[in-house]
Amino acid sequence: MDTADLDRAVMGVYRSAFGMGGQKCSACSRAYVHEQVYDEFVGRLVKRAQETVVGDPLDKRTSSARSPPGAATRTTSASPVGAESTGRILTGCES
């Protein structure tokens, strides 16, 4: 693991998971991380996710656009239920 580039790995997973608001068929839903770097990787990814600015996509400070109303909103609001049954929620999903 001496050669693992965690900065690149975190950014790759972040972009895949959150790019285009996660509304793409290739969005990352799972990452396999070696146990030797797991804690550091997860910590960095959580920090990066917490830095995400959600808002108007025309605003340069925005990292991710808001989900459109309707079916997409219903789907994303159900996501925490699925996540809690298969893993842990480390950030977000605040009501």
N, C-alpha and C positions, 0 to 999 in steps of 0.2 A: 504494500500500500504506500510505499515511499514515493511512488510516481503518480499517485492519484491527484488529479487537478480538481480539487473540490469546488473551486470558484466556477470553473467551466461546467462541472456536473450539476451544481445547484442552478446555475443560470439556464442550462439546457432543460432541466426538469421544470423549472419555474415557467419558462417560455412555453413549453409544451402544454403544461397544465392550465396556465392562465392567459396565454395568448389568444386573442380574439374572444376574450371573455369566457374561454373554455367551451365555446359554442362551435366546435369543429370535430369531425369524426376521428381525428388523430390526437385528440387531447390526452395527455398523460393521466392515467388513473392509478398507476402503480409504478414504483421504482424499486429495483433490487439493489441493495447497498450492503457492501461487506461490513461485517460486524466490527472490524477494527476502526472504521471511520463513521459508523452509523450515527453516534451521538453528535459528532461535529457536523456531519452532513445535515441531519435533521434540524439542528439548531440554526444553521445558516439558512436553510430553506424556510423555516418558520419566520426568521427575521426578515427575509426578503419578501415573503408573503404579507407580513405586517406593514411593510413599506408601500404596498400597492395603494395607489390613489384611484378610487373608483369615481367616475363622474362623466362629464361631457367629453366625448371623444375628440372634439375639436380643440379642447384646452390642452396645451402642451404639457401641463403638469399632471395630466391624467394618464394612468398606466393601463386602465381597463374601463371599458364602457359599462354602464348599467345594463342589466338584462331587460329585454322588452317585456311589457306587460302581457298577461295571458298565459298560454300553455307553458312557455319557458319559465315563467315565474313559479308556476305550480310545480314544475319538475325540479327546479333548483331548491325550492323550499322543502321538498321531500328528501333531498340529498343527505342532510345530517342524520336522518333516521337510518339510512343505509350505511353511512359511514360508522355510526356508533355500533352497529351490529357486526361489523367486520374489522374494526380498527379503533383508532383513537382520533379525536378531533383536537388538534394542538393550537389552532388559532381560528378566529372567525366564527361564523354561525351564531353571532349574537342576535337575540331577538329584539 
